[in-house]
Amino acid sequence: MPPFRPLSSSIDLQGAFAQLSKRGFAGHHLDETLRQLTATTSRILNIERVSLWGLSAQGENLECINLYELSRDRHSSGVTLRAVRYPEYFRALQKGEPIVADDAMKHPSTQEFSRDYLLLNGISAVINSPIHADGELQGVLCIERVGPHSAWTSVQRLFAHAVASLVSQALLQNQLLSVKEGLRGANQLRRALFESARDAILISDAHTGNILEANPQAEKLFGRPLQQLLGVQPNDVVHYHGESMDIRDLCKRLARTSGVESVHSEMLARDGKRIPIEIRSEVVQLEQGKKIVQGVFRLLDRDNG
């Protein structure tokens, strides 16, 4: 891979950020996106260590999600930092401001790490940029210089902030995809329950009475396939409160009820027999003022109906 041009101006920063955005979101999975962000950031800044850490729900721990080491071209994870051991750092992180330490051994927010982290890894200077999503602190981006310490440039600081923003976008994008997948799964579940229901179910337009959806049991009860039920006016007769009406008129009548209603009625089959049924209806308000009616038709035992 060709080396990146060193950042020395705002123009370089804009070009590098565009490059990072393109590379960082090339993967469709969050883990791969984060791996690309750490590696590309390390190469652009020519910095040995770039890592992403996730904050636990209680804010007690930081766990390394991904660490990229430039000289080894290696990714790793799993290290945990505990607030009880590094209280000053965690307090500083909760303020939501970047921690910029030109000399990490002497900075009040990072000197706690001197013995068991900084010296162990040869780290001399750090930039820690908080990562937020939905207004909550989710973790931190760590950019760590190995070797002699020196002051961070304004361009390097801005770039670190920009990368942290990209991580926030990746987290939000992942959350959105998870919600969509959840909704898709919920819709599939509702569909499965609808189609496997033992009772006949009709969904109709509250204004017109036209049938919008019917489950297999409704097809069986009314003796018509789904396509013959949708949007038409079936002439099957139901005796509702002593009054004979077709299904479309019944759906319109049900729409005028408030809340959930359950009544015992009779349906006149094609062979002329009267079939006792229980009709449970519920009016559902949709967006933009549209209403639908869910009618559940349950066959009753004639002796107990």
C-alpha positions, 0 to 999 in steps of 0.5 A: 500500500502506498504511503499517505501524504503527511498532514501539514495543512487544512487542505491535506486534512480535507483530502485525508478525511475524504480518503478515510471516509471512503475507506472506512465505510467500505465494509458493510459490517461494523467490525470491518468498518472499525478495523478500516478506520483504525488502520487507515487513521494510523497510516494517514497520521503515521502513528504507531497505535490507533485504537477504539474502546467501548464504554460499559453501560455503567461507565465502569470499564473501557474495553478495547474493541480494536487496536491497530499497530502500524509497524506490525500491521496487526489488529488486536482487541480485548484489553480492559481498563477499569475506572477504579484503577484510573479514576482521574482518566475516567472523570476527564473522559466523562466531561466529553472533551478530547484529552490531548497529552503531548507528554502522557507521563505528565498529563494529569488525566493520563499519568495514571497509566504510566507504569502498567500501560504507557511504559509497557507499550512505549507510549509517549503522547496521546490524543483521546477523543470521546465517541458519542451516539444519541447524545451518550458517551459510547467510548473513545478513540485513542491515538498513541505515539510510540517513541520520543514525545512531541506536541500534537499539531492542530491538524492532527487534533482536528483529524482525531476529532473527525475520525471520532465523528466517523466512528459515531456515524458508524455506530448510529448506522449500525443501530439503524440497521439493527432496528430495521432488521428487528422490524423486519423480523417482527413483521415476519413474525406478525405475518406468520401469526396472521397466516397460522391463526385458527380463526378467520381474520379479515382486514378491511378499510374502515371507510369503504369496507373493502377487504385489504387482507385475509388469512387462509382461514378466512379463505376457507370460511368464505369459500373464496381465494384471497384474490377474490376477497381483496377489494371486492364486495363478497355477497356472503350474508352475515346476520348481525344483531338480527340484521342480514348484511354482506361482509362489506357492509358488516366491515363498515358497521364494525368501523363505527364501533369504538374500541373492541367489540365482540358479538355472537352472530350467524353466517349463511353458508352457500348451502343455506345452513346457518353457521354460528360465529363470534365476531370480534372487531377492533378499529386501528388508527393508521397514519394520516387519519386512515382507519382499518378494521380487524375482524376475527370470525370464530366458529362456535359450537352450535350447542354452546353458542 
